[in-house]
Amino acid sequence: MRSAFSCKAPIYFFVILLAASGPSAIWAQGPTQPIGLSVDLREAPRRIFHARLTIPVTHGPLTLRYPKWIPGEHGPTGPIQNLTGLKFSVGGNRVAWRRDDVDMFVFHCEVPAGARTLEVELDYVSPTDKGNRAGRGPASTEKLAVLNWNQVLLYPAGKTSDELHYAASLRLPAGWKFGVALPVAKQSGDTVEFAPVSLTTLIDSPLLAGAHFRSVSLPLPGAPPHELDLAGDSEASIELSPALERNYTQLVSEGTALFGAHHYTRYHFLLALSDNVRTSGLEHHESSDNRLPERALLDDAERKLGAGLLPHEFVHSWNAKYRRPAGLTTPDYDQPMKGELLWVYEGLTEYLGVLLTARSGLLTPEESREDLARVAAYLDHRPGRTWRPLSDTAVAAQTLYGAPDEWAAWRRGVDFYDESTLIWLEADVLIRQLTRGQRSLDDFCRLFYGGRTGPPEVKPFSFDDVVAAMNQVAPYDWKKFFTERLETTGPRAPLAGLEASGWRLVYTEAPNDLIKATESANDVADFTYSLGFRVRRKLGDENDGTVLDVIPGMPAAQAGLAPGMKLVAVNGRRWSPVVLREALRTARAGPDQIKLLLENADYYTTFVVDYRGGDRQPHLERDPSRPDLLSEIIEPRSAR
């Protein structure tokens, strides 16, 4: 294992520090020893994590908080509902506690006279439903566990997360191995002790452990150590082909070439591979918590769908952790965060992740174009954009994460990810045009996110800082450019950059490989660009047919279909994706309309859809009248 490092724990610097509220007895006597945190994962296969805190205290009232606003989750998502078994004691005697009657994440107690240490016991019970967004869903399976420290601790009110220090230890199931960016002080068998670090560093350092575990070094001369830590539900799941290992090593090289500096002393890509956890990723300064299906490194379709996850989270070490919007730079985990710059935090990261995915070879140029066509097409069929500007999807992010599939096209979701990809592509193309190919968005990245290599630190930024840096790269009215794209409402997605890059969005009956892979992985049939709806193929082992979303203004919606209905039959025959696509072909060639029988809360209705356009799948087509800037943008940089 490459978990132990002799270097000092990283120190985080915050430029903006707000005073945390709430009284706390712990700070009555000047400097104090670190808070002890012992976590027992031996029952992780039962989805229960045991924790014990040892908190230095003095006599008086004490307020403890459970982390609420988790960095990177963009909302008050701390899984307080999964906190159980809470007990306070001093010297073996129970101490009464009460929950705050306004803030459910806050606990109060009275420390008795003469007490030096308050002991807190608690359990974290991991959800089993992948659809449960509390604490990012399931955190363990029979063979692996992902430990996010914020789930298993409390912290005293009244000090910032930089000022609080914790000495953490861990007990693993027998034979399990682990990966983490934290410095290890000592390990004996299945027990690990970590060097004391700030609460900021602790919560920013998730741990991955498992019975099937593998660490792969991704060396880059002159750079800090990089490591890919794999834990899976089977030994086969953590197999890494030589080609993929080269791609991930190239990812490290391409990230270095893009930004020109590192703001970490080590970096761990933590990758859990299981069908029993939700596919997701969460950024951290010196690591990333990534979760993909069990065969994501083995099956071609799963590989394509998951290819962009690690590049995206890797970019976040620079854009999110090192340079962070001021509204997301908070002193603790109680202060609300402001998401108005998520189109930079997440949106620019999504664009740069697309570039690094292509430049590292994790997707081929053709696969990258297919994925970009998929993104452009669905955003161009998003009527919610006629009422909700992109800026509002960022400001309201905490209400949009976890929103249901029903009416997603009309509601809009966290579109600041994908739509910002199109906006930043346009900005990249414009820089190249303004400078006659001498500069690109890569220059902005080195200017804004590069700087001096060193340990983690945080440098907040504002909208004006972004505009000023863009003007240093290529003078232009960038404030107007971004404001128009963030605030304008209208029916069409911002496709100008795609078109200016030498490619145009077209539709044919040929399948889009990325959409086909998504349909297979999610058991969904996607007719968004023809009839205007998506339908679930199966639920478990049963045929389903539930309509997941209907696009307002398109043929299915005009005929009367709505989300939540169940598709039963097509032209009198039991429905299947094959039957419906055949109906599309038949309707295109002849006079017959498409008749869909649907169940709507115990009632059955036949809807007649007047559509003759056939199946339509999005692709990018080369425009020979323009230079091919897109191919130039996604080509590797590190070999230059």
N, C-alpha and C positions, 0 to 999 in steps of 0.2 A: 504493500500500500504506500501511496505517496501523500498521506494525510498530514504527516508530521513535518513541521518546518521550524528551523531554529531562529528565524527572524522574529523581530518583535511584532506584537499585534498591531494592525493598522490603526491610525488615529484619524478620525473624521473631523473636518473643519466645517462649521456652518457659519455663513456670513450673516444670516438672519436668524436671530434667536428671540423667541417670544417667551414671556414668563408663563410657566405652567401654573395652573391654579390648584388650590387644595392644600390643607394643612397636613403635615407629616411629622410624626415624632422622631423618625429616624435621624433627622438632620440636626438635632439639638446639640450634638457634641462634636462639631468640627469634622475632620477627616474620619472616614469609617472604612472598615474592611469590605471586600466585595460581597455581594449577595451570593449565597451558595444555591446552585440549582442542580439537583440530581434527577435524571430522567431514566426510567426503566422501560425498555422496549421489549422485554421478554414476552409480553402478551400482545405484541403487535399483530400476530396472526389472528388474534381475537378482536382486533381493531380497538384496542384500549391502551393508551399510553399513561403510565403513572409518573407523577412528578412530585418532588419535595423541595421547597425553598427554605433557606435559612437566612433570615433577614435581621441584621443588627438593628436594635431599637433602643429607645429610652422610654421612660414613663410618659404617657400622654395619649392624645388622640392620634390615630394613624389612618391614612387613606391610601388604599391600594387600587390600582387600575388594571384592567385586562385590556391588552392592546386592541384598539378599535379601528383606527385608520391604518391599514397595512400598506406600506410603500409598494407601488406597482399595481395595486388592486383597484385604486381610484374610487374608493367608496368606504363607508364604515362597515367593513366586511369581516372584522374579527369574529370568529365562530363561537360567540359567547354561549349559544344554545348547546354546544357540545362540551362545555365545562361542567364537570360533575364531581361529586365526592369532596367538596371543599370543606376543609377543617383548619382552624387556627388553634395554636397551642403555645404555651410557655412552660418549659420544664415539665412537660407531660400533662399539664392541666389545660383543659379546653378554654379558649377565649371566645366569647360570643362575637359574632359579626353580623352586620346588616347591610343589605344592598341599598344603594342610593335610590330614592323613590322617583328620581327624574332621569338619571343616567344609569342605565342597566349594566354598564361596564365598570362601575365603581363600587367598592366595598369599604365599609368603615368598621373600625374596632377601637377599643380602649386598651392600650398596653398597660398591664398592672405595674405597680411600683416595684422597683428592684429588677425588672426584666432587662436582660441584655440581648436576647435573641427571640424572635418570633418565628415559629415553625409553621409553614403552610403546606398542607397536603392537597393535591388535586389530581383529577384524572381528566384526560382528553379522550372522548369516545369518537372515533372516526366514523363518518357516515358510510353507508354501503352503496347508496344510490349515486351513480355517476352524474345524474341530473341535479343533485344537490350541490349548490354553489357555496354552501357554508364552508369556509376554510379551504376552498378550492376542491371540495369533494373528497372522495375516499383518499386516505393517506397511507393505507397499508393493505397488504394482501397476505396470503399464507406464506409467501416467500420474500416479500420486500416491504420496506417502510420508507416514507419520506417524512423527516422531522423538520417542521418549521417551528422554531423556538417560540414564536409569539403565541402559539397554541397552548403552551404548557407553562406559562409564567404569569405572575403579576408584578407590577412595578410601583414604587412609592410615588405619590404625587408630589410636586413641588420642585423637581429637578428635571433637567433635560435628559434625553436618552444618551447624550455624550457624557454627561456627568455621572451617570449610574454605571457601575461595573458589576459584572457577574463572573463567577467561577463555576463553569458548567462541567458536569460529568455525565457519563452515559453507561448504561448496562445493556448489552446487546443479547439477543438470542444466541445460544451456543452455535459457534461456527460461522456466524454471519460476519461479513466484512463491510467496510463503509468508506465513503468519500466525503470530504468536507474541506472548505477553505480555511477553517479555524486552525490555529496552531495547537498542536497536541503537546501537552506537558508530560504525560506518562500514559502508558498502556500496559495493562496486565491481563492477559487472557481476554475475556469478553467485556472488561471494564476499561473505559477510556476517560482520562482527565484532560481537560483543555486548559490552556493558559487563560488567566483572567482577561476579559476584554470589556469594552463598553457595551451597553445595551444596544446601541446602534449597530455595532459590529456583530453582536450575537444574532440579532434578528435578521441581519443582512447575510447570514451564513447558514443556509439550510444544509441538512445532512441526508444523504442517501445511503441506505444499508440494505443488505439482502443476503440470502443463502446462495443465490447465483449472482456472483459479482465479478467484475473485471475492470481493471484500470488500464487505460491506454495512454501512453505519453505522446504528445503532439509537439515535437521539438521544433523550435525556430531559433537559430543561432543569434545570440545577442539579446534575446527576449526573455521575459520571466517564464517560469515553468507553466505549461498548459497541459491539462489532463482531461481525458474523457472517461468518466466513471459510469459504468453500466451496471444496472441491477434489473433482473427480469424474473418473470414467473417460471422460466425454464432455462436450462443451460443453453439450449439452442438459440433463445432470444437474444443472448448477449454476444453471439458470433458477429464478428466485424470483418467483412471482406477486405482484402488488401486495397481494392479500389476505393471503398468508402473510407478506409483509414487515410489514404492519400488525400481524399477530398476534404476530410476534417483537418488534416494538417495544412492543406492549402487554405482552408478557411482562416486559420490563425495567421497565415502569411498575408492573405488579402486584407484582413482587418488591420494588420500593422501597416500595410502599404496605404490604406485609405486614410488612417488617422495620424500616422507618423509618430505616435507616442503611446505609452501604456500608463494607466492610472490604477495599477494594481501590482501586488508583489507576487501573485500567483493567480491562476485562473482554472476553475474546475467546471467543465460541462457535466452536470449531473443529469443522467438520463434514465428514468424508470420506464421499463417496457412491460406493459401489462394491459390486458383487455378489461381489467377490473378497476382501473383508474381513469379519470377523464383526461383526454388529450388537452394539454395546456402547457404554458410556460410562464415563468415569473423571473424577472430580472433581479440580479444582485451585483454588487460591485466586483467581487472576485469569484463569482460563480453564477450559475443559472440553474433553476429548478425546472427541468423539462420532463414531460410525460407523454409517451406515445404508445400505440397498441403493441402487443407482444411481438408481432412479426414485422414491425416497422423497418427493421434493418434487413429483412429477408425477402419480403414480397414486393414486387415492382410497384404495384398500385399504392401500397402503404408507404413505400419509400418516397414516391412523388409527393404524396399529400403531406408528409412530415418533413420534407427536405428543407423548408424555410424556417423551421422552428428554432433550431440552434443558432443560425445566422442572425435572426431577429434579436434573440435574447443576448447574444454576444455584442451586438451593436449597442445595446442598452448600457453596457458598462461605460461607454463614452457619453451617449445621449440618453440621460435619465439619472444615472448615478453620479457621474463626474459633473457634467453640465445639466442642471435641473431647473425647470421653470420655478420662479420664485414662489408661486402659489402652491407648489408641491413640496417646498422645502420647509418642513415643520419641525419643531424642537422635540416633539414626543409623538405618541400614537393616539392622542386624544384630540389634538387640534384638527379641525376640518381642513381638507385640501381643496384647492381651486383648480379646475381642470381646463381653463380656457386655452391653454397652450398645449393640449394633448395632440393637436394636429402636428406639433413639432415633436413632442416627447414620443408619441406612438406613431404618428403619421410619417415623419421623416425616418424613424427607425424601420418602419415597414418598407419604405422605398429602398433604403440602404440594405436591408435584409434581402430584398429581391436581387439587388446587385451582387451581394456577396454569395448568395445561393448560386447564381449563374457563374460568377468569377471563380468560385471554388470547384465548379463542376458537379455540385450536388444535383443540379438540373442542367440538362443540355440547353443550348440556345433555343432550339425548337420547343422544348418543354417550357422554358421560361416565357416564350411568346404565347404559348397556349394558356398559361396561367394568367398572363397579363390580359389576354383576350377575355378570359372568364371574368376577371375583376371589372374590366371596362364595361362588359355587357350587362352584368347584373346591376351596376350602378346607373347604367343608362335606362334601366327598367325599374326605377325607384321613384314612383310618383310622390312619395313623401317629401322629396326634395322641392316640390312646388310650394310647400308651406313651412318646412323646417330648414333653416340654413345650416350649413355644415358646422358653423361655430356653435350652434346650440347642441349638436350631438356631443361636442366636447364639454361644454358647460354642464350638460345634464347627464354626463356619462354614468354617474352613480345610479341613476334611475333606469338606464338602458342596458347595462350589463345584466344578463340573465333574463331579459325580456323574452316572452314566448315567441315561437315562430309565427303564430297567428297574426296576420295583418302587419308583418314586419316591413313589407314594401311600402305600406302607407304610413306606418309609424316612423320609419327609419330607426336604425340601431346605432352602434358605435362606428359609424361610417368614416370617422376621422382616421381610421386605419387605412382602408383601401382607397378612399377618395383622395386622401393626401398623397398617396403613391402617384396618382395621376397629376396632382398639382406640383409635386416636387420633380417629377419627370419633366413637366413643362418648364420649370425653373432651370433644370439642368440643361435642357436643349437651348433655352434662351441665353444662358451664360455662354454656351459654345458659339451661338450665333453672334452675340454682342462682341465677343473677343476673337472672332474669326478662328475658332478652334484652339486658341491658346490656353483657355481656362475652362473649368467645368465645376460641377458641384463638389467634386473631390477636393478642389482647392478650398472651398468653404469648410469642408470637414476638417482639413488639416489646420485651418486658421481658427475655427471655433472650438474644436474638440481636441486638438493636438496638444500644443504647449509642451511642458516639460514632463518627461517620464518620472514617475515616483509613486509613493503609496497613495491609497485612496484619499480623496478630498472632494468637497462639493463646492461648485461655483455656480450660484444661481444666475438665471438670465431672464430677460423680459422680451416682449415682442420687439421693442425698439433695438435691443441688442442684436437680435436676429437680422433685422433690417440693416443695421449699421455694418454688420459683418458681410452681408450679401453685397452691399455697396462697395466694400473694400475689394471684393473679388471682381465685380463687374458693375459699374455705376448704372443705376436704373431706378425707376420709381417702384421699388420693391414693396413699399408700404401699400401703395394702391394695388399692386399686383395681388398680394396676399389678401388684403381686405375685400376686394371684389369677389374673390373665389370663396372666401369664408362667409360672406354675408349675403350673397346673391341667391335668390330662389328662382327656380325655373325647371323645365321638364328634362333638360339634357345634362348628362354628366360632362365634366371638363375634359374633353377629348383632344383639345388643341395641341397639347404637348405630344401625345401619341402620334397624331397626324404629322406634326412638324418633325418627328423623329424618323420619318420615312415609312411609316406603316399605317394602315387603316383597318378599322374594325369591319368585318364582313360576316355574313351568316350563310352557311351551307348545310346540307344534310349530313355531311361527314361528321362523325363524333369528335368532340373536343376531349382529348385524353384526360385532362385534369378533371373535367366535369364527370366523365365516365368513372374515374377512380373515386370521386366523391360520392356518386350515386351508389357504387358498390360498397364502400366503407360504411355509409350511413343508411343503407337500405331505403333509398329515396329514388323516385323517378322524377326527373326535372324537365318540365315542359314550359319553363318560364318564357322562352323566346318564341314560342308558337302559340299555344293556347293561353299561356299566362298563369300557370299554377304549378305547384309542386305537391307531390303526393307520397305518403309513406308506403313502401312496398310491403314490409313485414314488421310485426311487433313480436319479438321473440321468434317462435316457430310458426306463428299464425300469419296468414295473409291479412293485411290490414286495410289499405286504401284510404286512410285518413288524409284529407286535403290539409296540407300544412300552411299554405299561403296562397292567396289569389291576388294577382296584380290588377289594381283598379284601372279601368279603361281598356283592358285587353279582352279577347273573345270570351274566355271563361267567366270573367266578371260581368260582362255585358249579358251573358246568358242567364246569370243569377247564381253562380256558384259562390260559396263562401268558405272560409277556413272552418274546420271542425266537421264538415260534412264527410261522409264516407262514400268513395266511389265503389260501386257494385258491379256495373256492367257497361260495356261500350258497344253500341249498335246491337243490343240484345245478347251479347256474349260476355261471360264473366271476364272482368277486367284483368289485365296484366299490362306491363309496359310494352310488351311485344304487340299485343292486341291493339293498344291505343296508337302506337306508332304506325301500325298497318292501316288503321282508320285514317290517320293523317295523310298517308300516301294515296289511299282510295279517294278521299275527299278532294285531293288536289287534282286527280285525274278525271273525276266525274262530277255529276250534279248532286250527289247525295251529301246531306249535312251529317254532322257527327252528333249522335244521340247518346247522352251520358245519364245513366240511372244512378242516383245518389240517395243515401239514407241521411236524413237530417233529424236527429233526436226522435227516432221511432217512426218517422214518416218517410215515404219513398216518393221521389219526384224525378221525372225524366226531363232533362234540360237539353235543348237543341242548340248546338254551337255552330254558327255560320262562319266557318273558317276554311280556307282553301290554300293556305300558304305552305303546307307541308311542314316537315320537321325542320327546325332552324337551330343550328349550333354555332357559337361564336368562334372566330379565328382572326388572326392578323394576316393581312395581305400586303405584300410589298408594294409601295408606291414609287415607281421608277422616276417620277418627276422630282423627287426630293432626295437629298443625301441620306444614306442609311446611318443615322446617328445612333439608333437603338443598339445595333450590333456593336458599335464602338463603345457605347456606354457599358455594356455587360461583359466586354472582353476582360480577361485577367490583367491585373496591374503588377503583381509582385514579381513577375518574370521580366518586366521591362528594365 
